[in-house]
Amino acid sequence: MVEINKVYEEFEKVGVSFKTEMNNSDVSISYVTVMELPERKNYFKKNGIVLSTFQAFESTEVIIDQIDWLQKQGIVAIGFHELYHKVIPDIIIEHCQKIKMLLFSIPSDMPYHKLQDSFNQMENENFNLKSYEIYKLNDKILESILQEKDAGYLINLVGNYLNENIIYLDLSEAVE
């Protein structure tokens, strides 16, 4: 998962233009997907970004209705590709502002995969950082075992990694 403010910054760098303000910077994005048909399937999960040209939608009212439904599914942002509609209709921008849905326009010459690749790269950076942290923790644990440190030391290492207090009761029921 990637924090929305990081996605916002990176998407701006590749050329998208945000039409509404980000209202909740605490949200993490878990995926980016494409939706081109006005269908309502339950494959949308919370904390996603949906990209669409909205070409198959009959009217702005149908688009607005779909955006409302997507928000109920937990979608955080809509990427409106300008290939079919050269400009996002004002009524859609106003509606997204009203319901606090993050809306951005995708230039007509930008393929979806550019945004998906950007998101995947951010997600991989987070994964690699976590992997490195776990590697360092594993190294410390192995080193402490070789140095014959007590169990309290090991539990302290894990507690520090988790940012949690962990209580160790030894066999004599003494707290360390």
Residue pairs with C-beta under 8 A, 6 or more apart in sequence:
1 28
1 29
1 30
1 47
1 123
1 126
2 28
2 29
2 119
2 122
2 123
2 126
3 25
3 27
3 28
3 29
4 22
4 24
4 25
4 26
4 27
4 28
4 29
4 76
4 77
4 102
5 22
5 25
6 122
7 29
7 49
7 77
7 119
7 122
8 18
8 22
8 102
10 118
10 119
10 122
11 18
11 104
11 115
11 118
12 18
14 110
14 114
14 115
14 118
15 107
15 110
16 79
16 104
16 105
16 106
16 107
16 110
16 115
17 104
17 105
17 107
18 102
18 103
18 104
19 80
19 88
19 93
19 96
19 103
19 104
19 105
20 93
20 96
20 97
20 100
20 101
20 102
20 103
21 97
21 102
22 102
23 100
23 102
24 76
24 100
27 47
27 76
28 47
29 47
29 48
29 49
29 76
29 77
29 119
30 45
30 46
30 47
30 48
31 45
31 47
31 48
31 49
31 119
32 48
32 49
32 51
32 79
32 115
32 116
32 119
33 44
33 48
33 49
33 50
33 51
34 50
34 51
34 52
34 112
35 50
35 51
35 52
35 70
36 52
36 53
36 55
36 56
37 56
38 56
38 57
38 58
38 62
38 66
40 66
40 69
42 73
44 50
44 70
44 73
44 74
44 75
45 73
45 74
46 73
46 74
46 75
47 74
47 76
48 74
48 75
48 76
49 75
49 76
49 77
49 78
49 79
49 119
50 70
50 75
50 77
50 78
50 79
51 78
51 79
51 81
51 106
51 112
51 115
52 78
52 79
52 80
52 81
53 80
53 81
53 83
53 84
53 85
54 63
54 80
54 81
54 84
54 85
55 83
55 84
57 63
57 66
60 89
60 91
60 92
63 89
63 92
64 91
64 92
64 95
67 78
67 92
67 95
67 96
67 99
67 101
68 99
70 78
71 99
71 101
75 101
76 101
76 102
77 101
77 102
77 103
77 104
78 96
78 101
78 102
78 103
78 104
79 104
79 105
79 106
79 115
80 88
80 92
80 103
80 104
80 105
80 106
81 105
81 106
81 108
81 110
81 112
82 88
82 105
82 106
82 107
82 108
83 108
86 108
88 103
88 105
92 103
93 103
95 101
96 102
96 103
106 112
106 115
133 161
137 157
137 158
137 161
140 157
141 154
141 157
141 158
144 153
144 154
144 157
145 154
150 176
151 168
151 170
152 168
152 170
152 176
155 166
155 168
156 166
158 166
159 165
159 166
167 175
168 175
168 176
169 175
170 176
